[in-house]
Amino acid sequence: MKCPTIVNLQLSPSSLEAVQEIERLGALEKLGTKFLLIGQLWSIFGGATRTGASGSGAQQLEGTLAFKLASSDSAQSGYAIYSTNWDIFFESVQGLGVIKRRQIELIALKQTQKSALSAKERQFWKAIYQGCRYE
């Protein structure tokens, strides 16, 4: 939906607070994305490496050159990158955007239900609720 043109829009204090809340949601989404990325990188590059349990014959295997090459940091990092479930990571990042949009819709809906709003202000919040965007 294309955003309507609203001339001389004056936002009330409650609307200004709602706009600040929407800005805060945007900042939280960015912060959440950063934490998801840091967690993903930590699980790839800083995760604990596993070795065989004692008594399972893994002790003999650990001494071989092939095992040492396969268990090097670069080999483990490469395998960790390969075996990471990237789909879940990207779904999580997208989920943050979905949550933010739902919260914005809820804020806009609550604003449209306030009786003290001017007609222009109500039109503004209705457009936000319906998802208007500049194209």
N, C-alpha and C positions, 0 to 999 in steps of 0.2 A: 504494500500500500504506500502510495506517495503521501508525504506529509502535507497537510494543508498550510496555507499561508495565513498567519494570524497577525494582524497589524495592531500595534500598541498593546501588546500583552503585558499585563501587570500581574506578577505572581504574588500571592498572599504569603504570609510567614509560614503557614502550614505547607504550602506548595514548595517553598524554598527549602524547608526541612526535608521534604520528600525527594527533591532533586539532590540534596546532599547525601541522602540515604542511597540513592541510585549510584552516585559517584563512589560511595564506599563499597557498594557491591562490585563495581568494576575493579577497584583496588584489591578486594578480597579474591576475586577471580584470578587476577595476575599473580597474587601471592600463592594461591593454591596451585597454580600451574607450575610456579617455580619449585614449590615443595615436592610436587609429584615428579618433576624432572630430577631434582636432587636425589630423591629416594630411588628413582630408576637407575641413575648413574651409580649410586652407592651400592645397589644390589648387583650391578654388573662389575664394577671395578674394586669395590671395597668389601665384597661379600666374603664370607668364610669359605675356604676351600676344604673339600672333604677328602680324607684319605681312608683307606680300608681299615676295617676293625682289626684289632690285634688278634692273632690266632686264626685268621682267615686265609693265610697265605699271602696277604698283601704286603707283609713285611719283606718278603723275598723279592717281590715285584718292584718295590720302591727303590731298590738298589740298582736296577738296570738303567742303561742309558736311554732306552726308549721311553721309560716311565718319566725320567727326569726331563726329557724334551717335551713330552706331552703335558707335563704338569708345570711347565714354565708359566710365568705371569702372562706373557703375550698369548700363549696357547689357551690358557684358562680364560683370559679376557675375551679372546675371539670366540670361544665356545659360549661364554656367558652372553655375548651380544647375539650370537646365532640362536641360542635357546631361549632368550627372553621373549615373553609373550607381549609383543608390541601392540597387538590388537587391544588388549585390556588397557594398556597404558594410554593409547589414543582415545579409547572410549571414556576413560576416566577424565581426561582433559576436556573432551567434548561435553561430558556430563556437568562439568563446572559451568559451562556456558548455558546449558539447559536450565540448571538451577537458578542462575542469575536472571535469565529471561523470565522464568516463572515468578521470581520475587518482584521483578519490575512490573509484571502484569498485575500482581497482587497490590503493589503500592499504587499503581495507576487506578485500579478499580476502586480502592478505598478512597482515593482523592475524588473520583467522579461522584461518589456517594455523599460527599460533604455538601450541606445545604448552603453554606456561606460563599460558595464559589461564584465568580462571575461567569457569564456565558462563554467568554473567550477562554477562560481558565478551564472550564469544563470541556470545551472543544479540544484544548491542548491535551488534557489527560485522557480523553477518549481516543485521540489519535495515538498517544503513547500505548494505551492498552491494546489497540488494534495492531500495533507493530509498525507504525509509519517509519519510513526511512528516506533519507535524501538519496536520490539516484543520479 
